[in-house]
């Protein structure tokens, strides 16, 4: 699946997107796999309360299933004005 990173998440990881092969069943399980990769991922996913996730461009929760998902995007909460 494609995993996209936006804003400071992208800055910490150093990539805007990547293809990920995973057996994770939920977003949380995917995050745990990514955290275990190396320190930059651990830093980016240290505080999940500071992140939002979208599955195939629809906002989702971290306990959402990944079955049939093609794209996962991680980004900080949006602020507007």
DOLOKOL-334810 format. One record per residue: x, y, z of N, C-alpha, C, O, CB in turn; residue in one letter; residue number from 1. Coordinates in steps of 0.05 Angstrom, whole numbers, always signed. Glycine has a CB too. Layout:
- npx, npy, npz, capx, capy, capz, cpx, cpy, cpz, opx, opy, opz, cbpx, cbpy, cbpz, type, seq
- X, Y, Z, X, Y, Z, X, Y, Z, X, Y, Z, X, Y, Z, A, NUM
...
//
This chain:
- npx, npy, npz, capx, capy, capz, cpx, cpy, cpz, opx, opy, opz, cbpx, cbpy, cbpz, type, seq
- +17, -23, +0, +0, +0, +0, +18, +25, +0, +41, +23, +8, -19, +0, +24, X, 1
- +7, +47, -9, +21, +72, -8, +17, +85, +19, -6, +86, +29, +12, +92, -31, X, 2
- +38, +95, +31, +36, +109, +57, +47, +137, +51, +69, +140, +42, +52, +95, +80, X, 3
- +31, +157, +58, +38, +185, +53, +42, +199, +79, +28, +194, +99, +16, +199, +36, X, 4
- +61, +217, +80, +67, +233, +104, +66, +263, +97, +76, +271, +76, +96, +225, +115, X, 5
- +53, +278, +114, +50, +307, +109, +61, +323, +132, +62, +314, +155, +20, +313, +104, X, 6
- +68, +348, +126, +77, +368, +145, +101, +358, +161, +120, +346, +150, +54, +376, +163, X, 7
- +100, +361, +188, +123, +354, +204, +127, +323, +205, +149, +314, +212, +119, +364, +233, X, 8
- +107, +308, +199, +111, +279, +198, +130, +272, +175, +149, +257, +178, +83, +264, +193, X, 9
- +126, +285, +152, +144, +281, +129, +172, +291, +136, +192, +279, +128, +133, +297, +104, X, 10
- +174, +314, +150, +200, +324, +157, +215, +305, +175, +240, +302, +172, +197, +352, +171, X, 11
- +202, +293, +195, +215, +275, +213, +224, +249, +200, +245, +238, +206, +197, +269, +237, X, 12
- +207, +239, +182, +213, +214, +169, +232, +218, +145, +249, +201, +139, +187, +200, +159, X, 13
- +230, +241, +132, +247, +247, +110, +237, +238, +83, +252, +239, +63, +274, +235, +115, X, 14
- +212, +229, +82, +200, +220, +57, +171, +231, +55, +158, +233, +75, +200, +189, +55, X, 15
- +163, +238, +30, +135, +246, +27, +116, +222, +24, +92, +224, +31, +132, +263, +3, X, 16
- +127, +199, +14, +110, +175, +11, +128, +151, +6, +152, +154, -1, +91, +179, -14, X, 17
- +117, +128, +11, +131, +103, +6, +112, +80, +2, +89, +82, +12, +152, +97, +28, X, 18
- +120, +59, -11, +105, +35, -13, +112, +17, +10, +136, +14, +16, +110, +20, -41, X, 19
- +92, +6, +24, +97, -10, +48, +83, -37, +44, +59, -38, +38, +87, +5, +73, X, 20
- +98, -58, +48, +86, -85, +50, +81, -91, +79, +100, -89, +95, +106, -107, +37, X, 21
- +57, -98, +86, +50, -102, +114, +30, -124, +118, +14, -129, +100, +40, -76, +127, X, 22
- +31, -136, +141, +11, -155, +149, -7, -143, +170, -24, -157, +182, +24, -181, +160, X, 23
- -4, -117, +176, -19, -104, +196, -49, -105, +190, -57, -102, +167, -10, -75, +199, X, 24
- -65, -110, +210, -94, -111, +206, -108, -84, +211, -130, -80, +202, -105, -132, +224, X, 25
- -94, -67, +227, -106, -41, +233, -85, -19, +229, -61, -25, +226, -117, -40, +262, X, 26
- -94, +6, +230, -75, +28, +228, -55, +27, +251, -32, +31, +247, -90, +55, +228, X, 27
- -65, +22, +276, -47, +20, +299, -25, +0, +295, -2, +4, +303, -63, +14, +324, X, 28
- -32, -23, +284, -12, -44, +279, +8, -35, +258, +32, -41, +261, -26, -70, +270, X, 29
- -1, -20, +238, +17, -9, +218, +36, +11, +231, +60, +10, +226, +2, +4, +196, X, 30
- +26, +28, +249, +42, +47, +263, +64, +33, +279, +87, +42, +280, +25, +65, +281, X, 31
- +57, +12, +293, +76, -4, +309, +98, -15, +291, +122, -15, +298, +62, -26, +324, X, 32
- +91, -25, +267, +111, -35, +248, +130, -12, +239, +154, -16, +238, +97, -47, +224, X, 33
- +118, +11, +233, +134, +33, +224, +153, +43, +247, +176, +48, +242, +116, +56, +215, X, 34
- +142, +46, +271, +158, +54, +294, +183, +37, +298, +204, +46, +305, +141, +54, +320, X, 35
- +179, +11, +293, +201, -8, +298, +223, -7, +276, +244, -18, +280, +190, -37, +299, X, 36
- +218, +7, +254, +237, +8, +232, +263, +22, +241, +284, +10, +239, +225, +23, +209, X, 37
- +260, +46, +251, +283, +62, +259, +274, +86, +274, +250, +92, +276, +300, +70, +234, X, 38
- +293, +101, +285, +287, +123, +304, +271, +145, +291, +253, +156, +304, +313, +135, +314, X, 39
- +275, +151, +266, +260, +173, +253, +230, +167, +252, +213, +185, +255, +270, +178, +225, X, 40
- +223, +141, +248, +194, +134, +249, +184, +134, +278, +162, +144, +283, +191, +105, +237, X, 41
- +200, +125, +296, +192, +126, +324, +187, +154, +333, +167, +160, +348, +214, +113, +342, X, 42
- +203, +173, +324, +199, +201, +331, +174, +212, +319, +159, +227, +331, +224, +218, +322, X, 43
- +169, +205, +294, +145, +216, +280, +119, +205, +292, +99, +219, +292, +146, +208, +250, X, 44
- +120, +181, +302, +96, +168, +313, +96, +166, +343, +82, +150, +355, +92, +141, +301, X, 45
- +112, +183, +357, +114, +182, +386, +88, +190, +400, +82, +178, +421, +137, +200, +395, X, 46
- +74, +209, +389, +49, +218, +402, +26, +217, +382, +22, +236, +366, +53, +248, +412, X, 47
- +11, +195, +383, -11, +192, +363, -33, +212, +367, -49, +217, +349, -22, +164, +365, X, 48
- -35, +224, +391, -56, +244, +395, -51, +269, +378, -68, +286, +374, -58, +252, +425, X, 49
- -26, +272, +368, -18, +295, +352, -21, +288, +322, -12, +304, +305, +10, +304, +358, X, 50
- -32, +265, +316, -34, +257, +288, -63, +250, +280, -80, +243, +297, -17, +233, +283, X, 51
- -68, +253, +255, -93, +243, +243, -85, +224, +221, -63, +224, +211, -111, +267, +232, X, 52
- -105, +207, +213, -100, +188, +192, -123, +187, +173, -146, +191, +181, -94, +160, +204, X, 53
- -117, +183, +147, -138, +180, +127, -132, +154, +112, -109, +149, +105, -139, +205, +107, X, 54
- -153, +139, +107, -151, +115, +91, -166, +119, +65, -190, +125, +64, -163, +90, +106, X, 55
- -151, +117, +43, -163, +123, +16, -177, +149, +16, -199, +152, +6, -182, +100, +8, X, 56
- -164, +169, +28, -173, +197, +29, -198, +202, +46, -212, +222, +42, -178, +207, +1, X, 57
- -204, +184, +65, -226, +188, +83, -215, +187, +112, -200, +168, +119, -248, +166, +79, X, 58
- -222, +207, +128, -212, +207, +156, -220, +181, +170, -242, +171, +166, -222, +231, +171, X, 59
- -202, +171, +186, -207, +145, +200, -194, +147, +228, -180, +165, +234, -195, +121, +184, X, 60
- -200, +126, +244, -189, +123, +270, -165, +104, +268, -162, +90, +249, -209, +113, +291, X, 61
- -148, +104, +289, -125, +87, +289, -132, +58, +293, -115, +40, +288, -106, +96, +311, X, 62
- -156, +52, +301, -165, +24, +304, -179, +14, +279, -190, -8, +279, -183, +20, +328, X, 63
- -180, +31, +258, -193, +23, +233, -178, +0, +219, -154, +0, +219, -195, +48, +214, X, 64
- -193, -18, +207, -181, -40, +192, -168, -31, +166, -176, -11, +154, -201, -62, +186, X, 65
- -147, -45, +158, -133, -38, +133, -140, -56, +110, -129, -53, +88, -103, -40, +138, X, 66
- -159, -74, +113, -167, -92, +92, -176, -76, +67, -193, -58, +70, -190, -111, +101, X, 67
- -165, -82, +44, -171, -69, +19, -164, -40, +17, -172, -26, -2, -200, -72, +14, X, 68
- -149, -29, +36, -140, -1, +35, -116, +1, +16, -98, -15, +18, -133, +10, +63, X, 69
- -117, +21, -1, -95, +25, -20, -76, +47, -11, -52, +47, -18, -106, +32, -47, X, 70
- -86, +66, +5, -70, +89, +13, -76, +97, +41, -99, +99, +50, -76, +113, -6, X, 71
- -54, +101, +57, -56, +111, +84, -41, +137, +85, -18, +138, +77, -45, +89, +105, X, 72
- -53, +158, +96, -39, +184, +99, -39, +192, +128, -59, +191, +142, -53, +205, +82, X, 73
- -16, +201, +137, -12, +211, +164, -6, +241, +163, +10, +250, +147, +10, +196, +179, X, 74
- -20, +257, +181, -16, +285, +180, -24, +297, +207, -40, +284, +222, -32, +298, +158, X, 75
- -15, +321, +214, -23, +334, +239, -52, +344, +236, -61, +348, +213, -4, +357, +247, X, 76
- -65, +350, +258, -92, +361, +256, -91, +387, +240, -72, +403, +241, -104, +367, +284, X, 77
- -112, +392, +225, -114, +417, +210, -122, +440, +227, -139, +437, +245, -134, +413, +186, X, 78
- -111, +463, +222, -119, +487, +235, -128, +506, +213, -117, +505, +191, -97, +499, +253, X, 79
- -146, +522, +219, -156, +541, +199, -161, +568, +210, -160, +573, +234, -181, +530, +186, X, 80
- -167, +586, +193, -173, +613, +202, -185, +629, +180, -191, +653, +184, -148, +626, +212, X, 81
//
